């Protein structure tokens, strides 16, 4: 997605950029269309594959993987609001799963945004590290935090390694925190 422009798309299609404006208003709209197309790959497990919470988390993991398979798309998901048919299907599936969990409709509406935002951010973080030596990157960060003064930053000093532990587990834990919060926090 990096460097994508209407001019480049037009060139690849052997036409002029002005011709594309018949189909898309601007680059943001093109991003939304690309994102929506990829969202067609998101899979929601069937009802016999587990309870609503399991299927909700599996759907969100599928969303994360769909974003991650295409470098740069997770960043687009953080800044674009698609509204195409695949976005509608994903939103409907998430709302249905939340309803099955007993989440009140207004809370479910806001929960979809939070859950997709958390998942998009997780995919973007993974994408940003793509190609980096993730172990070396984490090691440098751990060394920097490990060298802080216990007197000046006692919590960071004590928890330094824990601040970078369990990447995938942290994502799953974050989903549980959000889902539990949605179940127990009324909307204002």
C-alpha positions in Angstrom: 0.0 0.0 0.0 3.0 2.3 0.5 3.3 4.6 -2.5 -0.1 3.6 -3.9 -1.4 6.5 -5.9 -4.2 7.0 -8.4 -1.6 7.9 -11.0 0.2 4.6 -10.5 -3.1 2.6 -10.6 -4.0 4.4 -13.8 -0.6 3.7 -15.3 -1.0 0.0 -14.5 -4.4 0.0 -16.1 -3.0 1.8 -19.1 -5.2 4.8 -18.8 -5.1 8.3 -17.5 -5.5 9.3 -13.8 -8.5 11.4 -14.7 -10.3 8.2 -16.0 -10.2 6.8 -12.5 -12.2 9.7 -11.0 -15.2 8.2 -12.7 -14.9 5.3 -10.3 -13.2 6.7 -7.2 -13.3 10.3 -5.8 -9.8 10.2 -4.3 -7.1 8.0 -2.9 -8.9 7.5 0.4 -11.9 6.0 -1.4 -9.5 3.7 -3.3 -8.0 2.6 0.0 -11.5 1.9 1.4 -12.3 -0.2 -1.7 -9.0 -2.2 -1.4 -9.6 -2.7 2.3 -13.2 -3.8 1.7 -12.1 -6.3 -0.9 -9.6 -7.9 1.5 -12.3 -8.1 4.3 -14.0 -10.6 2.0 -11.4 -13.1 3.2 -12.4 -12.8 6.9 -13.9 -16.0 8.2 -16.4 -16.3 11.0 -16.6 -19.9 12.3 -19.9 -21.6 12.1 -22.0 -21.9 15.3 -21.0 -25.6 15.9 -17.4 -24.5 16.2 -17.6 -23.1 19.7 -19.4 -20.5 21.8 -19.9 -16.9 20.8 -16.8 -15.6 22.5 -14.6 -18.2 20.8 -16.1 -17.4 17.4 -15.8 -13.6 18.0 -12.1 -14.0 18.8 -11.5 -16.3 15.8 -13.2 -13.8 13.5 -11.0 -11.0 14.8 -7.9 -13.2 14.4 -9.0 -13.9 10.8 -9.4 -10.1 10.3 -5.9 -9.5 11.7 -4.3 -12.1 9.4 -6.1 -10.7 6.4 -4.6 -7.3 7.1 -1.2 -8.7 7.9 -0.9 -10.7 4.6 -0.8 -7.4 2.8 2.0 -5.0 3.9 0.6 -1.6 4.7 -3.0 -2.6 4.8 -3.3 -2.5 8.6 -2.2 1.1 8.6 -4.9 1.8 6.0 -7.4 0.1 8.3 -6.5 2.5 11.1 -7.2 5.5 9.0 -10.0 4.4 6.6 -13.6 3.7 7.2 -14.7 1.3 4.5 -18.4 0.8 3.9 -18.5 -1.8 1.1 -20.3 -5.2 1.2 -17.5 -7.1 2.9 -17.3 -4.5 5.6 -21.0 -4.8 6.1 -20.8 -8.6 6.4 -18.0 -8.4 8.9 -19.8 -5.8 11.0 -23.0 -7.8 10.9 -21.2 -11.0 12.0 -19.5 -9.2 14.9 -22.8 -7.6 16.0 -24.5 -11.0 15.8 -21.8 -12.6 17.9 -22.0 -9.9 20.5 -25.8 -10.2 20.6 -25.4 -14.0 21.2 -23.2 -13.0 24.1 -26.0 -10.9 25.6 -24.4 -7.6 24.8 -27.0 -4.8 24.6 -27.3 -3.3 21.0 -25.8 0.2 21.8 -22.8 -1.3 23.6 -22.3 -3.8 20.7 -22.3 -0.9 18.2 -19.4 0.8 20.1 -17.7 -2.6 20.9 -17.3 -3.4 17.2 -15.3 -0.2 16.8 -13.1 -1.0 19.8 -12.5 -4.6 18.8 -11.6 -3.7 15.2 -9.4 -0.8 16.4 -7.5 -3.1 18.8 -7.1 -5.8 16.1 -6.0 -3.3 13.4 -3.4 -1.8 15.8 -2.1 -5.2 16.6 -1.8 -6.1 12.9 -0.1 -2.7 12.2 2.4 -3.3 15.0 3.3 -6.7 13.5 3.4 -5.1 10.0 5.8 -2.4 11.2 8.2 -5.0 12.4 8.0 -7.0 9.2 11.5 -7.5 7.8 13.1 -6.2 11.0 14.9 -8.6 13.2 12.2 -8.6 15.8 14.3 -10.4 18.4 17.1 -7.7 18.0 14.5 -4.9 18.1 12.9 -6.2 21.3 16.4 -6.9 22.8 17.4 -3.3 22.3 14.2 -2.0 23.9 14.6 -4.4 26.8 18.2 -3.2 27.3 17.1 0.4 27.3 14.4 -0.2 29.8 16.6 -2.6 31.8 19.1 0.2 32.3 16.7 2.6 34.0 17.4 3.6 37.6 15.4 1.7 40.2 15.1 4.9 42.2 13.8 7.1 39.4 11.6 4.5 37.7 10.9 1.6 40.2 8.0 0.1 38.2 9.8 0.1 34.9 12.9 -1.3 36.6 10.9 -4.1 38.2 8.8 -5.0 35.2 11.2 -4.3 32.4 11.2 -7.7 30.7 7.5 -8.2 31.3 6.7 -5.0 29.3 7.7 -6.9 26.1 6.5 -10.4 26.9 3.9 -12.5 25.2 3.1 -10.6 22.0 0.3 -13.0 20.8 -0.9 -13.7 24.3 -1.0 -10.0 24.9 -3.3 -9.6 21.9 -5.6 -12.4 23.1 -5.6 -10.9 26.6 -6.5 -7.5 25.2 -9.5 -9.0 23.4 -10.6 -10.6 26.7 -10.2 -7.3 28.5 -12.3 -5.5 25.8 -15.0 -8.2 25.7 -15.3 -8.4 29.5 -15.4 -4.6 29.6 -18.1 -4.5 27.0 -20.1 -7.1 28.9 -19.8 -5.2 32.2 -19.7 -1.5 31.3 -22.9 0.3 30.3 -22.7 3.1 27.7 -23.0 6.6 29.1 
